[in-house]
Amino acid sequence: MLKDRVALITGGGVGIGCGVAKALTVEGARVAICGRRPQPLEETVTALKEMGTQAIGIPADVTNRSDVERVVATIVAEWGKIDILVNNAGMSGRTPMDEMDDSRWLSILQTNLTGSYLCSKVVLPHMKAPGYGRIINLSSVLGRFGVPGYAAYCTAKHGIIGFTKAVALEVAERGITVNAVCPTWVDTAMARQGIEETAEVLGMPAEDFKNLAIEAVPIKRMADVEEIAATILFLCSPTAAAITGQAINVCGGATAASGG
C-alpha cells in the first residue's frame, strides 16, 4: 500500500511513534525516525531493518529549527523526498496554575505545538508526489476537553487541532491531507508518567488511580499502541485521500458525552 513512500516519524523511538514506524514498515514504506534519545532510536531502527525495510534514526530536538532542518536534509539526501510526516513527538506533565515555575509550561507547548509547526513547515517543500502527501498530528482526548492541573498539555493539544484544520486548507490543492488523531489513555511511558503524577497529587497508589482512569473510559480499557498506529496507517492510505482537516478520536467513547 505504501511501497516506495518515505515517512518521517518524530518521537519515533518509543511508544506510539515506534508502533507507527512498524505499521508503515509492514506496508512497504521507507522510514526515518527522530527523537532526543539515541538509544531508543537505534533499537527501533534495528527492529525496522529486521522487518525488511530501509530505515534511519536521527537524534534531534523538534523544538530546534536547525535540528529539524538537519533531519529533513538527511532524509532528502538519502531518499530524495518525504511523503508522510507523523508529528508524534510529545511531552506531558502537570502545570497547575499555582506553580511558580513556567519552564514546564513552555517546554510542553514548544514540544507538542511548536515542534509540529516546525516539522511541517520544513517538510512541506519536500512533499512532491503528485496528488499525494500526508501529515498526521498527534493530539489527544485532552485536545477535546480540559483536565485540571494539565493546562499546558490541554492547550497544546487543542492547538494541534486548530493547526491541523488551518494547514489542511492551505495545502489541499496540492493533494496533501492533514489530519489529527486524538487517543485516550494508551499504555506508554508518557501515560504511566501522568498516572503516577496524578496519583501522587491525589494521595493514592498509582495502580488505584490507573483503575479509576480506566473505569472512566466507556470501553473499560486503555487503547493499544497498535490501534493508534492502525488509524494513522489508514490516514496514510490512498483510500483516505478525501479525509483532511479532521481530528479522529480513538478514545474508547471518552469524548462521546462531551460532544468532542
C-alpha positions in Angstrom: 0.0 0.0 0.0 2.9 2.4 0.8 5.6 0.9 -1.3 8.3 3.5 -2.1 6.7 6.1 0.2 9.1 7.9 2.5 7.9 8.6 6.1 9.3 10.7 8.9 8.0 10.0 12.4 9.0 12.3 15.2 9.4 10.8 18.6 9.7 7.5 16.7 11.9 5.5 19.1 9.3 4.6 21.7 5.6 4.3 22.3 3.1 5.3 19.7 5.9 6.6 17.4 7.6 3.2 17.4 4.3 1.5 16.7 3.6 3.7 13.8 7.1 3.1 12.3 6.5 -0.6 12.4 3.0 -0.3 10.9 4.3 1.8 8.0 7.2 -0.6 7.5 4.8 -3.5 7.1 3.1 -1.6 4.3 6.4 -1.1 2.4 7.4 2.5 3.4 10.9 3.6 4.0 11.0 5.0 7.5 13.1 7.7 9.2 12.6 8.4 12.9 13.9 11.1 15.1 14.0 11.8 18.8 16.1 13.2 21.6 17.5 9.9 22.9 19.8 8.0 20.6 19.5 4.5 22.2 15.7 4.0 21.6 16.2 5.3 18.1 19.0 2.7 17.4 16.9 -0.1 18.9 13.9 0.8 16.8 15.9 1.2 13.6 17.4 -2.2 14.1 13.9 -3.7 14.6 12.7 -2.0 11.4 15.6 -3.2 9.3 15.0 -6.7 10.6 11.4 -6.3 9.3 12.9 -5.7 5.8 12.7 -2.0 5.3 15.2 0.8 4.8 15.3 2.8 8.0 17.3 5.6 9.6 17.3 7.2 13.0 18.4 10.7 13.6 18.9 12.2 17.1 17.2 15.6 17.1 15.1 18.1 19.1 11.9 19.1 17.2 11.8 22.4 19.0 15.1 23.4 17.4 14.7 24.5 13.8 18.3 23.7 12.9 17.8 20.2 14.2 14.6 19.8 12.1 16.4 21.2 9.0 19.2 18.7 9.5 16.8 15.8 9.9 14.9 16.7 6.7 18.1 17.3 4.8 19.4 13.9 5.8 16.3 12.1 4.6 16.1 14.0 1.3 19.8 13.3 0.6 19.1 9.6 1.3 15.7 9.1 -0.4 15.0 12.3 -2.4 11.7 13.2 -0.8 9.3 12.9 2.1 5.7 11.7 1.5 4.5 11.2 5.1 5.1 13.2 8.3 3.8 11.9 11.6 4.2 14.7 14.2 4.2 12.4 17.2 6.9 13.9 19.5 5.3 15.0 22.7 5.7 15.9 26.3 3.2 15.9 29.1 3.2 16.8 32.8 1.2 18.7 35.4 1.2 22.5 35.1 -1.1 23.8 37.9 -1.8 27.5 37.9 -0.2 28.0 41.4 3.1 26.6 40.1 5.6 29.5 40.2 8.0 28.0 37.6 6.9 28.5 34.0 9.5 26.2 32.5 7.3 23.1 32.1 4.5 25.1 30.5 6.9 26.5 27.9 8.5 23.1 27.3 5.2 21.3 26.8 4.0 24.0 24.3 7.3 24.0 22.5 7.5 20.3 22.1 3.9 19.5 21.2 2.8 22.5 19.3 5.9 24.4 18.0 7.6 21.2 17.2 4.7 20.1 15.0 4.7 23.5 13.3 8.5 23.5 12.6 8.5 19.9 11.2 5.5 20.6 9.0 7.0 23.8 7.7 10.3 22.3 6.9 8.9 19.1 5.4 6.2 20.5 3.2 8.5 21.8 0.4 9.8 18.2 0.0 6.3 16.6 -0.4 6.5 16.4 -4.2 4.5 13.3 -5.1 1.7 14.4 -7.5 -1.6 14.3 -5.6 -0.2 12.7 -2.5 1.2 13.8 0.8 0.2 13.0 4.4 0.7 14.9 7.6 -0.7 13.3 10.8 -0.6 15.3 14.0 -0.9 13.6 17.4 -3.4 15.4 19.5 -5.3 13.7 22.5 -8.6 13.5 24.1 -7.2 16.4 26.2 -7.5 18.3 22.9 -11.2 17.8 23.2 -11.8 18.6 26.9 -10.0 20.0 29.8 -8.4 18.3 32.8 -7.5 20.3 36.0 -3.8 20.7 36.5 -2.9 20.0 32.9 -3.4 23.4 31.3 -0.3 23.3 29.2 -1.0 19.9 27.7 -4.6 20.7 27.1 -3.7 24.0 25.5 -1.1 22.3 23.2 -3.4 19.5 22.2 -6.3 21.9 21.5 -3.9 23.9 19.5 -2.9 20.9 17.4 -6.4 20.6 16.2 -6.6 24.2 15.1 -3.2 23.9 13.5 -4.4 20.8 11.6 -7.5 22.5 10.3 -5.7 25.6 9.1 -2.8 23.8 7.4 -5.2 21.3 5.8 -6.9 24.1 3.9 -3.7 25.7 3.0 -2.3 22.6 1.2 -5.5 20.9 0.0 -5.0 22.0 -3.6 -1.6 20.1 -3.7 -3.4 16.8 -2.8 -1.8 16.8 0.7 -4.0 15.8 3.5 -3.5 17.0 7.1 -5.3 15.2 10.0 -5.0 14.8 13.7 -5.5 11.7 15.9 -6.9 12.1 19.4 -6.1 9.0 21.6 -7.4 8.2 25.0 -5.1 6.6 27.6 -2.5 4.4 25.8 -0.1 2.1 27.7 3.1 4.1 27.1 5.7 5.7 29.3 4.0 9.1 28.9 0.7 7.7 30.2 2.5 6.0 33.1 4.1 9.3 34.0 0.6 11.0 34.0 -0.9 8.3 36.1 2.0 8.5 38.7 1.9 12.3 38.9 -1.9 12.5 39.3 -1.9 9.6 41.8 0.7 11.5 43.9 -1.4 14.6 44.0 -4.5 12.7 45.0 -2.5 10.8 47.7 -3.3 7.3 46.3 -1.3 4.4 44.8 -0.6 4.7 41.1 -2.4 1.4 40.4 -5.6 2.7 42.1 -5.6 5.8 40.0 -5.0 3.8 36.9 -8.0 1.7 37.7 -10.1 4.8 38.2 -8.9 6.3 34.9 -9.7 3.1 33.0 -13.1 2.9 34.7 -13.9 6.4 33.2 -13.3 5.1 29.7 -16.5 3.6 28.4 -14.7 0.5 26.9 -13.0 0.0 30.3 -9.5 -0.4 29.0 -6.6 1.6 27.6 -6.1 1.8 23.8 -3.3 -0.3 22.4 -0.4 1.3 20.5 -1.3 -0.9 17.6 -4.8 0.6 17.5 -3.5 4.2 17.2 -1.0 3.1 14.6 -3.7 1.4 12.6 -5.7 4.6 12.5 -2.6 6.6 11.3 -1.9 3.9 8.7 -5.4 4.3 7.3 -5.0 8.1 7.1 -1.8 7.5 5.1 -3.5 5.2 2.7 -4.8 6.1 -0.8 -8.4 5.4 0.3 -8.2 8.2 2.9 -7.5 10.9 0.2 -10.8 12.7 0.8 -10.2 12.9 4.6 -8.5 16.2 5.6 -8.7 18.8 8.3 -10.2 16.2 10.7 -9.5 15.2 14.3 -10.1 11.5 14.6 -10.9 10.3 18.1 -9.5 6.9 19.2 -10.9 7.3 22.6 -12.9 4.3 23.7 -16.0 6.5 23.8 -14.4 9.0 26.2 -15.4 12.1 24.2 -18.9 10.9 23.3 -20.6 12.7 26.2 -18.6 15.9 25.7 -19.5 16.3 22.1 -15.8 16.4 21.2 
